[in-house]
Amino acid sequence: MLSTPTDCFEVDTFTDHQKKTPNILVWCFATLVRGPRRRNGLFFITAEVEQLPTYFQSYITENRIFLAESKKYEEVLNELNLAENVLSWIRECKKLISHFEKNVHRTLNQLDKLHIFDDEKWDFANQLMEILDMEPDTDFLDLDMMDKEQAEFFRDTQTYFQDIYSKLRSIGCEVYYSWIDAK
C-alpha cells in the first residue's frame, strides 16, 4: 500500500505543498489502477502475425494492409485543407479496426470467450461495410462559378480524392471478407 504520495513517483517531481496534498495520493493510485492513457485512443496488436494463433492471423494481416495503405494517404492528405471529409472517413475505418483488434486481444488473453468473439465479429464486419459504403463528400465547390483553369484543378482534386476512396474501399472490402471468414 502507498504510504505517501511520492511512493509511485520520484520525490523531486513534486513541490512541498503537493507532497502534503492527499489528492496526489488519490491521483497516484488512480493512475496505477487505470494504467497509462493512450493519446489517440486507438489500439492495434503489435505482435508478429506468425506469433498469433492461426485463427486470428488472416484478420490481423488484412487489418495491417489497410492500416499501412491508409497511413500512406493520410500523410499526403493531412497537408490539404480540402481533404477533411476523406480523412474523417479513414479515421472512422481505423477506429472500427482498432476496436476489432481490441476484441481479438481480449480473446487472446482469455478475457472473452471465442464463441462471443465469433458472434461479435459479424457485427463488426457489418459496421465496417456500412462505413466503407459511406463515400466521403468530395464535391466541395460549385465549379460553374470558377474560370476554366480553376474548375479543371478542382475536378482533378475531386478525382484524386475519389481514387483514394476507391482504393481504400477495395482494401477495406478485403478486411470485411477476412472478418466474415470468406477468404
N, C-alpha and C positions, 0 to 999 in steps of 0.2 A: 504494500500500500504506500502511496505517496505521502510522505510526512511534511514536505514543504513544497511550495510552488516551483522550486527550482530543481526538483529531483529529475525531471524529464528534460531539462534544458541546461545549457551552460549557465553558470551563475552570472557571468559577465554580460549576458544579454538583457538583463532586467535592471531597472533602477531600484533604489532602496524602497521607494514607495510601492513599486509594482511587486516587489518580493513579499511585501506585507499584505497585499490585497488578496482576499480569498477568491475573488473571481478568476485570478490567474490559475489557481488550482483547478477550478471547475473547467476552465478552458483547456488546461493541460490534459485533464482526464478525458474530456470530450474528444480531443484530438487523437488520443491514443485509441479510444474505442472506435471512433469513426474512421480513422486512418487518413492518409493524405488525400486531398481532393485533386481531381484531375481538372486541368484548365478547360479543355474543350468538351468534357463530358463524354467523349467517345471512347469505346473500349474495343480493342482488336487483339486477337490472340497473336502472340509474337513467337510462339514455338515453331520449330521447323515442321513442315507438313508431314514429313516422314515419321516424326516422333508421335504424331497423333494416331489414335485408333483408326483403322481403315474406314470405318463407318463415317467418320467426320472429315476425311481428307478431301473429298471432292467439294464439299461445301466451302472449306477454307481456301482451297485452291482457286475456285471461281470468284470468291469474295476478293481475294488478293489481286486477281487480274483486273477486276472492276476498280478497285481502290487505286491501283497503280496508274491505270489509264485516266481516271478522274483527276488524280493529283497532277498529272501532266497538263491537263487542260486548265485546272484551277490556277496553276502558276501563271498561265498566259491571261486568263480571264480576270484575275484579280487586278490587273493593270487597266482594265477597260471599265469605264463607268456604265456603259450600256448593257453590260453582261449580268446585271444583278439577278434577273429572272432565271437565267441558266445556272448561275452559281447557287441560287436558292434551291433549285431542283436537284442539283448534285448533292447539296447538304442534306436534303431530305432522304435521298437514297443512302447516303453514308450513315445517317442516324439509324435507319432501319437495319442496315447490315451490322452496325455496331451492336444494336440490341439483340440481333440474332446470334452474334458471336458471344455475347454475354450469356445467353441461354446455353450455347454449346459449352462454354466454360463451366457453367453451373452443373451441367450434366456430367462433364468430365470429372468434376470434383465431388460428384455424387450428392450434390445438394438438391438436385431434381432427378426424378426417375426418367429412364429412357422413353418409356411409353408416353409420358407427359410431353417430353420434347418432340416426339413424333407427331402428337396431336397439334402442338403449337406451331410447328414448322409450316403447316398448311396455312394457318392464319398469316404468318409472316410472308409466305410466298404470295398470297392474295393481296396483302398490303403493298408488297413490292410491285406487283403488276399494276396496281392502281396508281402508284407514284410514277411508274415508267410510262403509263398511258397519259399522264397529265403533261402534255407538251408545254414547255415554258413559252410565254408570250414573247415573240421576237419582233412583233410589229409595234415599234415604239414611236414612230413619227409618220406624219402624213406626207408621203413622198410627192404628192401633187403640188404642194406648196413650195417645193425646192426647185432650184435650177437643175438642169440635166446632169451636170457633173456631181453635185451633191446627192441627187437621187440615186445615181449609179453606185456611189460609195456606200450609201446606206443599204441598198439592195444587196451588195456584196457582203456587207456586215451581217445582214439577216440570214443570208445563205450560209455564211460561215457558222453562225450560231445553230442553225438548223442541222448542218452537217455534224456538229459536235453532239447535238441531241440524238441524232440518228445513230451515230457510232456508239455512244454510251448506252443508248437504249438497247441496241443489239447485244452488247456485252451484258447489260442488266438482265436481258431475257435468258442468257446462258446461266446467270446466277439463279434466276427463277427456276429454270429446268433442273438445275442441280438440287435445289431445295425440295422440289417435289419428287426427286429421285427418278426423273425421266431420262437421265443420261445413262 
